[in-house]
């Protein structure tokens, strides 16, 4: 059964949290990053990009050590402070579209990850796991929780609702116009109730953060081996997670952009597509698919609809029915020659949260030759694929919410 526990989070002070909290480093443009680093001395970006003050790109172990140094400076300057008591933390986001996300920040068990109580649906890259594990081992903290999802639970929902009747410890709005709230839960009775509610759940599912969770498992294995007095209760046996009810997730697709037609002319490419798909030219107006196994395609200034000829494709597993896998098996691999979806530089992934016009613009710019759009996967598909022990192709889902870094930090 699922094990979660409260922890003593390191958090920004109330007056500085809005200045500290940041999106993931990669989500900023260079101009945005420089503006924040130049004019906001409290931004968490100063910690994750510690070489900026020296006007130098620093990588590897040297960077990890500087990250640790910057983090310690934030603590020494009382920008960060650690809670006195272990707590769970209710984290609520209301985004600019008035979508509401409610979840609990907690420490999840590495043992549960190893025993498949925390289930995965996506493959990870071993080199990335090792790099992030080494990073965590040096810096000694994690500032980005793994997103875990659970089925609806009346007990948990009741505590979430009751706690939110009180004034939050944090309430701040970002320049993205998302409003973030945080409530600590440190009363023993409430902690016990939440812990017991999750202990009755057979399974939790990773919605986002496969590399973070696998790296935490590698870190635990290292520290476990190095600790002659290992007991199993040490902080490295857990990793920070954001537990959210599956009904509150928002799942978007990742559309695909490909740089060339693998040596085929437009006509040759369409003829090969015709074997597996019924093709209709939709003209120049943006077009999006509306059903499973149905894709939109943008090629040479025009949109097309692609309807799968099901008599030519057999759904043997839950993975075969996933549109991202279907696209790979019928077009990307056999026709366009893309074998390694993770490392082939000819393919690019565009979040479906962005309008289909973004896909059109990328191709019209000449950077790509063809683009494919699809509908999002469902939570039931994700769970079934995980239950079957299968793994989705990379970039099969873009999942919200996206929490801000630096609001709660887990030390080990």
Phi, psi and omega in degrees: 000156188291132178251123170229156179214155176286163178212164180270095184288144166269126186225156171293157172291156186304323185284346185243356187301321181294333179276329182283313189302136180221158170285176176298146187303320184289342184281348179271145168286165180300320180296320179295315179300313182297322179298315181291319180290328181281326191241357178233096183290349183262355184299139176298342177299333177295331179282314184281344175236068189289343181280354184298323182294341178258005182053043183214138174282124181236136183228174176067208184300326179297320178293317181302318181294322178291324174302315178299319180298313180298319180299315178297324178296320178297324178288318180296328180272009178061026170284323175249149172214147181265137178297148181283328184242144174299138183217157158269161182226119174279124181241120181241139176233132169244112186274179186295341177265010179067020169285133183250132177238128178236130178205177182239125173275125184209171174266121179261158190271129172297323179301319177296323177296316181293328183265009176065023167283324167267112189262148182249151176233003185225141176290155176239161179260122187301323181295322179290323178300315183292318179300313183289327176298315179296322177299310181299321183296325180281312187283329176080017179207162175228128185248358181235111182287151170283137181272113178247143181239149183223160179288162180306139182216118185296323182296312180295317180299322180296316180294319177302314182293314183294318181297325184283000172283344180269167177290130178290154174290320178240141171209113181211150179248137183268172177291347173278358180069026169266139177252131184245140180228148178219130175236121172286145172241105184237003178286131184306320182294318180293319178299317179297317181297315180293315181301316181291325179298318180285331179294342178271354179273129182287330189213142165242152182240137174285120175268321180207135178115033181298320180289324179295318181289318179293324177294323177295325177293319177296319178299315180300317180299318178297308185290327176298317181291329182278342184262105181295338181253028181305132182243337182102349180260356182298154184299334180288351175279002182224162175221149184291133183223156173244111184264121184227141179298139185299337180286345182261355177291147170243119184250125174248160175275166165249119176278159185248137174238134182235137189285335182207175181259023176060039177085359180271150169283166178304315182294317179297321179296314180296322179296319178293323177298327186298339179295320185255344187225146166273123190251133175231130177282122183257004176081205188267349180283137180306137184225135179235146177288160182232354185227158173298149177064029182223123185241153166259151179222137176242122186211128174052044174082006182225150176265146177229152168253139180240116178252123183298134171275097190294341178291343182257005184222132182251127178270094183271328183226171176297329179291323181300331182276354180282129186299324179297322177288319179300315179299319179295314186288333186254338184231302189298315182279300188289331184257313184267356173071024178266110184262311184261098184293337183277328191240350179290122183282355180280346183246144179226150184246132182238121182303132178291353174294333176279150183296153179300339177296329177297322176296314179301315182296321181297323180282319178298335179289344181095354181288333180226159183260321184216149179227150181232133176246151181214174175271161181291153169290162178256162178297326179294322176297314180302314182293318181295319178297318177295317180298328181277000179073023180257169183230133177290156170297158177299151177056045175275334182220145169243113191248136172247151018275162171247113182281158176277142177284144173091001180279315170232136182234136182251122179259149176217000000 
